[in-house]
């Protein structure tokens, strides 16, 4: 009753009031908590930006140091996780492993798992966690109460755990595919430095990641940290609205990001460029796109209708990375594709411009395998997912379960027909 419009794909539905990220799609503007993305990419780093997204203001020096220490401290995962990763097939997609690993984390933390509540009570008695005794009934429901310091302490610990462990789990997915042993997170390196170390370290003493590549990855992390209510962040909120624990909600977000229209697009861009091959094949490819036989991956966006401000920073970052790694041979094809599409009325009339996913060229130049690219999107996006989740859990009036309606257009009432009477 009263339902008139099905807003397919949520083209025109705002489901939240949010203070986190601002996008003006017509003007090509992206700001985190009011700060232009260009300024953050120039002056900030991923963890400082994470703090900003989560807590609303840039950290003081002490807050930044403490936050970084805590995140890195939480990078260690239980050694049982090694067995978990080894249980996958040798060619498992790293996003399938990472998605499963986030859900797996929930089985480890008592406050997320009712079956571990006995341990939770014990640990709270021993002072490991600080819940109120009434908070032990079920997963999210009684744990997150606005204004309760205990709630906030639990929530913020979960956030530190997830950000800290995201790089470790991703690096484990990377190494298991290569049949290599796992590496314990090092001390004394930055968040992205530690991530590179955990993937690349081959046992050399005093291994230090290349500083240009480390900074480039950090900038790309920062660019991917949030993007308001994209498909995966919406999924995290939709899932979290049932008050499930954040590990499960993040696993759901990760699954959503995996698809080629979202985080899987950076992998799809490179597969597309490889399939095009030489620049002279670009016109034939674009004709196939116009006949709707192919998709122009890395172009188009639901919100940006002129340009994606992240794409300019990606270009600048690519220049710096290519000075170290050499130019990728697919770059010529990418540039020919860009130039041809931007001159073609079919694409300009639909306001299709390059989005952030051409950063796949940087990941390729850095030597990452293609199917690892979406992981390099998911790891930093954990921050945005958690910022939205935290905001929702603490919103005035509490959480309302996200339960949309539909417009039923199926059959009217029918009588059941036994199988031997069906025609
Ligand atoms: N290639 C060819 N045609 C396209 C593309 C594309 N990449 N994107 C949109 N169009 C066409 C679409 O067919 C439609 O044409 P028509 O009106 O004639 O049917 C018109 O442009 C409007 O597009 P839309 O489908 O209404 O746009 P949307 O907001 O529903 O979809 C999108 C947005 C990102 C899913 C889409 O542009 C797309 O599939 N892009 C390729 C995949 C991609 O690069 N995704 C990453 C997005 S940015 C990072 C992220 O958030 O994950």
Boltz pocket constraint, residues with backbone or C-beta under 6 A from the ligand:
constraints:
  - pocket:
      binder: B
      contacts: [[A, 9], [A, 227], [A, 230], [A, 260], [A, 261], [A, 262], [A, 263], [A, 265], [A, 289], [A, 294], [A, 295], [A, 296], [A, 297], [A, 298], [A, 299], [A, 300], [A, 301], [A, 302], [A, 303], [A, 350], [A, 352], [A, 355], [A, 356], [A, 357]]
      max_distance: 6.0
